[in-house]
Amino acid sequence: MSAESPPPHIVVERLAKRFGNFQALCDVDMTIRKGEITVIIGGSGAGKTTLLKILIGLDRPTSGSIHVNDVDIAKLSERELTQVRRRFGMVFQYSALLDSMNVLDNVAFPLREHTKLSEREIRDKVLEKLSVLGLTDIEERFPSQLSGGMRKRVGLARALMLEPEAVLYDEPTSGLDPITSRKVDDLIVETRERFGVTSIVISHDMGGALRIADQIVLLSEGRVVAAGTPRDLVASGAELLKEFIDCSGIEVDKLLAERESMAPRHDKG
């Protein structure tokens, strides 16, 4: 880590979630720092989706706390939670764009729902955000006319429209070919650098995690089994990490060298 680490943005302490007799999360502790990229990785059934829903305020824990900017959102009323959710942007696994709407209307949706801006103001903001993300002259297209990578960018544009403090990505590279997956990983880094957002990535892609993460959190059966910078985790020899690496067939040293040649980061670890 650098001499001066960014301050905590989200602090999770002893978080637990139970569905009947099933313990989905158990004593999860995690600190996510402002402006950093945290990748939460684990296999199917590890508890990643449950944790994501609790972090964004779509579900409540059975016990434990989630402090966002020092406020425990687990104790907030539904009305207060609604205000907190506006500080989070969400990029869904398959972009979740509405097929019946063109790109302009998809990206404008949050502004029409949550602001009183005029249609002219909304259009200007949408076009500006699309341009920043490298999407020009596509506002009249429909999702079916876009490539997988373009849909991801449109989904990100929509997530950024309310100027969130943090962006959560749910399996952003799932179902994408390796080249497009690499572009999505680069987009997550570019978005952090350009907008200064805290980024939380739910993933099963260990290669991408080693490339872009400031911190990796490994989940297994609802528990955090290891957490740290990519280089620290590799050095620790964590068993689950080794299993992911072996199954992925990735070249760890090459990925760690590549991350250090990327854009300036909080943590070169």
C-alpha positions in Angstrom: 0.0 0.0 0.0 1.0 3.6 -0.4 2.2 5.6 2.6 -1.1 7.3 2.8 -4.0 5.0 2.1 -7.4 6.5 1.1 -9.9 6.7 3.9 -12.5 3.9 4.4 -15.7 4.4 2.3 -17.6 1.2 3.3 -16.8 -0.8 6.4 -18.5 -4.2 6.9 -18.3 -5.8 10.3 -19.5 -9.2 11.4 -22.1 -9.3 8.7 -24.4 -12.3 8.6 -27.4 -13.2 6.5 -29.6 -16.2 7.0 -32.5 -17.5 4.9 -34.4 -19.9 7.1 -31.9 -22.6 8.0 -29.4 -21.6 5.3 -26.5 -19.3 6.4 -25.7 -17.3 3.3 -23.1 -15.0 5.0 -21.3 -15.5 8.2 -19.2 -12.9 10.1 -18.0 -11.1 7.0 -15.5 -8.3 7.8 -14.3 -6.0 4.9 -13.1 -2.5 4.4 -13.5 -0.8 1.0 -11.5 2.4 0.6 -12.5 5.5 -1.3 -11.6 5.5 -4.9 -10.2 2.0 -4.9 -11.2 -1.1 -6.9 -12.3 -4.0 -4.7 -13.0 -7.3 -6.4 -15.1 -9.8 -4.5 -14.4 -13.2 -6.0 -15.7 -16.7 -5.3 -17.4 -19.6 -6.8 -21.1 -20.3 -7.3 -22.9 -20.2 -3.9 -20.1 -18.3 -2.2 -22.5 -15.5 -1.1 -21.3 -12.8 -3.6 -24.8 -11.9 -4.9 -26.2 -11.8 -1.3 -23.4 -9.5 -0.2 -23.9 -7.2 -3.2 -27.6 -6.8 -2.4 -26.8 -5.9 1.2 -24.0 -3.4 0.2 -26.3 -1.5 -2.1 -29.2 -1.6 0.4 -31.5 -3.9 -1.6 -31.5 -6.4 1.3 -30.9 -6.3 5.0 -28.5 -8.4 7.0 -29.6 -10.7 9.8 -26.9 -9.2 12.0 -23.8 -7.0 11.7 -23.2 -3.6 10.3 -22.5 -1.8 7.0 -21.1 1.6 7.5 -21.2 3.9 4.4 -19.3 7.1 5.2 -19.6 6.3 8.9 -23.4 5.7 8.7 -24.7 2.2 9.5 -27.2 1.6 6.7 -28.4 -1.6 8.3 -30.2 0.6 10.8 -31.8 3.0 8.4 -35.5 3.2 7.5 -36.6 2.4 4.0 -37.0 6.1 3.2 -33.4 6.8 4.4 -32.1 3.8 2.5 -33.6 5.1 -0.7 -31.4 8.2 -0.4 -28.4 6.0 0.3 -29.1 3.9 -2.9 -28.9 7.1 -5.0 -25.2 7.3 -4.0 -24.5 3.9 -5.7 -24.5 3.2 -9.4 -25.1 -0.4 -10.5 -23.9 -2.1 -13.6 -25.8 -5.4 -14.0 -24.4 -8.6 -15.3 -26.1 -8.5 -18.7 -26.4 -4.6 -18.7 -30.2 -4.9 -18.0 -31.0 -2.4 -20.7 -34.7 -2.1 -21.7 -35.0 -3.6 -25.2 -38.0 -1.3 -26.0 -36.0 1.9 -25.4 -33.2 3.4 -27.4 -29.9 4.2 -25.8 -30.9 7.8 -25.0 -34.0 6.7 -23.1 -32.1 3.9 -21.3 -29.4 6.2 -20.0 -31.9 9.0 -19.3 -34.1 6.7 -17.1 -32.5 7.6 -13.7 -32.7 11.3 -14.4 -36.3 11.1 -15.4 -37.1 9.1 -12.3 -35.1 11.0 -9.7 -34.7 14.6 -11.0 -36.8 17.5 -12.3 -34.5 18.4 -15.1 -36.0 19.4 -18.4 -35.9 17.0 -21.4 -33.3 19.3 -23.0 -31.1 19.2 -19.9 -31.5 15.4 -19.7 -30.5 15.0 -23.4 -27.5 17.1 -23.0 -26.3 15.2 -19.9 -26.9 11.8 -21.6 -25.0 12.8 -24.7 -22.1 14.2 -22.6 -21.8 11.0 -20.6 -22.0 8.8 -23.7 -19.3 10.9 -25.3 -17.0 10.6 -22.3 -17.3 6.8 -22.5 -16.5 6.8 -26.2 -20.1 6.3 -27.4 -21.0 8.9 -30.0 -23.9 8.9 -32.5 -25.5 5.8 -30.9 -28.3 7.5 -28.9 -31.0 6.4 -31.4 -29.9 2.8 -31.5 -31.6 0.0 -29.6 -29.8 -2.5 -27.3 -30.2 -5.3 -29.9 -28.1 -3.2 -32.3 -25.1 -2.9 -29.9 -22.1 -5.2 -29.3 -21.6 -6.8 -25.9 -18.9 -4.3 -25.0 -21.1 -1.3 -26.1 -24.0 -2.5 -24.0 -21.6 -2.6 -21.0 -20.6 1.0 -21.7 -24.2 2.1 -22.0 -25.1 0.3 -18.8 -22.2 2.1 -17.1 -23.3 5.5 -18.5 -26.7 4.9 -17.0 -25.1 4.0 -13.6 -23.1 7.2 -13.6 -26.0 9.6 -14.4 -26.8 10.5 -10.8 -23.1 11.0 -10.1 -22.7 8.2 -7.6 -19.9 7.9 -5.0 -19.5 4.2 -5.8 -20.2 1.9 -8.7 -21.0 -1.8 -8.2 -20.4 -4.2 -11.1 -22.2 -7.6 -11.0 -20.1 -10.1 -13.0 -19.2 -7.5 -15.6 -17.2 -9.9 -17.9 -19.6 -12.8 -17.7 -20.4 -14.2 -21.1 -17.9 -12.0 -23.0 -15.1 -13.1 -25.1 -11.5 -12.6 -23.8 -10.9 -9.4 -25.9 -14.1 -7.8 -24.8 -13.5 -8.9 -21.2 -10.2 -7.1 -21.3 -11.8 -4.0 -22.6 -14.4 -4.1 -19.8 -11.7 -4.5 -17.2 -9.9 -1.5 -18.7 -13.2 0.5 -18.6 -13.6 -0.2 -14.9 -10.1 1.3 -14.3 -10.7 4.2 -16.6 -14.0 5.0 -14.9 -12.3 5.0 -11.5 -9.5 7.3 -12.7 -11.8 9.7 -14.6 -14.7 10.0 -12.1 -13.0 9.1 -8.8 -15.6 6.5 -7.8 -15.2 3.7 -5.4 -15.6 0.5 -7.5 -16.9 -2.9 -6.2 -16.7 -5.7 -8.7 -18.4 -9.1 -8.1 -16.6 -11.6 -10.2 -15.4 -15.1 -10.8 -12.6 -13.9 -13.2 -9.3 -14.3 -11.3 -7.3 -13.0 -14.2 -9.2 -9.8 -14.4 -9.1 -9.4 -10.6 -5.3 -9.7 -10.5 -5.1 -7.1 -13.3 -7.3 -4.3 -12.0 -8.0 -4.8 -8.2 -6.5 -2.7 -5.5 -8.0 -5.3 -3.1 -9.3 -8.8 -3.7 -11.7 -10.4 -1.2 -12.1 -14.1 -1.5 -15.5 -15.6 -0.4 -16.2 -19.2 0.2 -19.4 -20.6 1.7 -20.4 -17.1 3.0 -17.1 -16.4 4.7 -14.1 -14.2 3.8 -11.2 -16.7 3.6 -8.6 -14.2 2.4 -8.2 -10.5 1.5 -5.5 -8.2 0.4 -3.7 -6.7 -2.6 -3.2 -9.0 -5.5 0.6 -9.4 -4.9 0.0 -10.0 -1.1 -2.6 -12.6 -1.8 -0.4 -14.4 -4.3 2.4 -14.4 -1.8 0.1 -15.7 1.0 -0.5 -18.9 -0.9 -4.2 -18.9 0.0 -5.7 -22.3 -1.0 -8.8 -20.9 -2.7 -6.7 -18.4 -4.7 -4.4 -21.2 -5.9 -7.5 -23.2 -7.0 -8.8 -20.3 -9.0 -5.4 -19.7 -10.6 -4.9 -23.4 -11.5 -8.4 -23.7 -13.0 -8.0 -20.4 -14.9 -4.7 -21.3 -16.4 -3.5 -17.7 -16.0 0.1 -16.5 -15.8 0.3 -14.7 -12.5 3.6 -13.1 -12.9 2.7 -11.7 -16.3 -0.6 -10.3 -14.9 1.1 -8.7 -11.9 3.7 -7.1 -14.1 0.9 -5.8 -16.5 -1.1 -4.2 -13.7 2.0 -2.2 -12.6 2.4 -0.8 -16.2 -1.2 0.5 -16.2 -2.5 3.9 -15.3 -1.5 5.5 -11.9 -3.2 3.6 -9.0 -3.6 4.0 -5.3 -1.8 0.7 -4.8 0.8 -0.8 -7.0 0.8 -3.9 -4.8 
